[in-house]
Amino acid sequence: MRALITNDDGVDTIGIHTLSRVAVAAGLDVTVAAPHQERSGSSAALSALEENGRLVVENRSLDGLDGVTVLAVHATPALIVFTAVRGAFGEPPDVVLSGINHGPNTGMAVLHSGTVGAALTAASQGLPALAVSLATAHPTHWDTAAQVAARALDWFVAHAGEPYVLNVNVPDIPAKATCPVRPKWISRRRPRGPA
């Protein structure tokens, strides 16, 4: 199974490195194509820097992941997914993995997330997508995120038929303190308070 891995925090972050290690360990054929710099809050925007009508792309590498294609793309995560589906970075992916994001992607905030925007773009193009976030602005428990991402990825791969988005938020706590994964729909309730 070919997996495109992207995010909105940038190609050089620990989150994308962590998710890439999890995906390779799960036996996926991984290509990493992520923004060359942070693109948080870009939602599903389709914008990029081009040169002579082509995307600007730089080769990179991730320690410990020899043989994995790693690309820094001067574009938003959604555009990276949109072009990857059309073969911009090699064979089109079968699934899209996005993250591991620095900070939560919960409630209506998912509409602004570039990490979730990439996953939504994948689903709109007919692919299942998994978005993973470590739910704090300054995460420290990457081992917990890796363990939960691996569990979510096992389930995701087993259910990777129809296009859909699985958005996973991991608490920034020691792995031994985590609870079972619980599904939740995006809340449609309006906040209470003055009108």
N, C-alpha and C positions, 0 to 999 in steps of 0.2 A: 504494500500500500504506500503510495507516494504522498508525503505530507509537506505542505508549505508551512513554514513557521515564520510568523511576523509579530510585531507589537507596535505600540505607539511611544515607547520610551527610548527607542533607538537600538541599533544593532550591537552596540558595545556594552549593554547592560547585563548584570548578573541574572536578571529574570529570563531573558531569551536564552542565555547559556544554560540555565537550569532546565527550562522546558525542552531545549534541544537534546540534552543528555537523557531526559526521561523518554523522549520519543525514540531516540536511537536504541536505548535499552529495551524498548518495547518491540524492536524489530522493524520500525518504519524506515522507509527510504526518504531521508530528510533533505530538504533544501531550505536554507534560511535566507529570506529576503526581507529586510526591515529598513525603516528609515535611517538615513545616515546621521540624524540627530533627533532629539525629542520632538514628537508630534502629538503630545497629549492634548485631548480636547478637540481632535480633528474630526470626530464622528465618522461619517461615511463620505467625507469630502474627497473629490477626485482631482487632486492637483499635484503638479510635479515640475521639476526643473528639467528642461530639455536642452539638448545641444544638437544642432543639425537635424531636428525632427526626431531625435531618439532620447529615451530616458537616460539620465546620468547615473551610472552604476559603477561601483568600485568593489573589487574583490577584497574580502577580509578572511580571517580565520578565527576559530574558537579553540582555545587550549583544550586538548584532550579529545577533540572531535575531528581527527584527521580523516580526510576523504569526504567530509560534508561540505557541500558548496555553501559559502556564506557571502552574501551580497549586501552592500550598503547602498540603498537606493535613495535618490534625492526625490522622494515622493511621499505622499500620505499612505498609511497602511491600507486603506480601502483601494487606492489606485494600484498599489502593489498586488493585492489580491486580484483585482479586475484584470490586470495585464498577465498575471501568472496563469490564470484560467485559460488565457489565449496563447500560452506557450512562450511568454517573454523570457522565462528563466530556465528553459528546458521543457521536458515533458510536463504537461499540465498535472496539477496535483489531484489526488482523489479526495483529500480532506485538507482543511485548513486549521492550524493550531495558532492561537494568538495569546501572547503573554510571555512570561508571567508578569503581569502589570504591577507597578509600584502604586499601591493605593486601591481602595475598594471600587467596584463597579456594581452598585446595587441600586434598586429603585429606579426612578426616572432618570437618574444620572447616567444610566447606560446609554441614553440617547446622545450623549455628548462624548463618550469615550471613543478614542481612536482604536483601542484594543477590541472593543465590542463592535465598533463600526466595521473593522476588517472582517469579523465573523459574520455580521449581517450581510456584508457584501458577498461573502462566499455563499451564504444561503440563497441570496437573490440570484446567484449564478448557477444554482443547482448543486452546490456542495454542502455537506455537513461541516460544521465548524465548532471548535471548542475554544472558549475564551477563559483564561485563568488569571485571577488577580490575588495578590497578597494584600489583605485588607487593612493597610495602614500606610501613611505617607512615608514613613522611614522604616521599612521592613528589616527584620533581623533574622527571622526563623525561615531561612530558605530551605532547610531540610524538611520542615513541615510542608512547605509549598510543594516540594518535589514529591513527597509521599502522597499527598492528596491528589496532585496532578497525575501521578502514576495510576492511582485507583480510578480517577475520573476517565483517564485515557483508556484503560481496559474496558470500562463500560461503554465509552463513546465508540471505540472501534467495533465492539460487538453490535452496536446499533447504528452503524454508519451507512444506512441505506438511503433514506429520503433526506433532502436538505432540511436542516434545522440548526439552531444554535443552542449549545449547552454552555451557560455562563456560570463559572465556578468561582466563588469567593472564599479564600482560605484565611482563617484568623491568624494573626501574627503571634502564635503561642507555641510552646514546645509541643513536639509531635505527640508525646504521651498524653497530653491534655486534650487532644481533639476528640470531638464527638462524631457519631455517625453522620454521613452526608444526608441532608434533608432537602427535598425539592421545594421550590418557592416560585410563584409567578410574580412578574413585575406588578407592584402595587398600582392600582388605578385610583386609590382614594386621594382626595385633595387634603393637604395639611390643614389642621384646625387652627383657627386664629382669626384676627380681624380681617374683615372682607376688604 
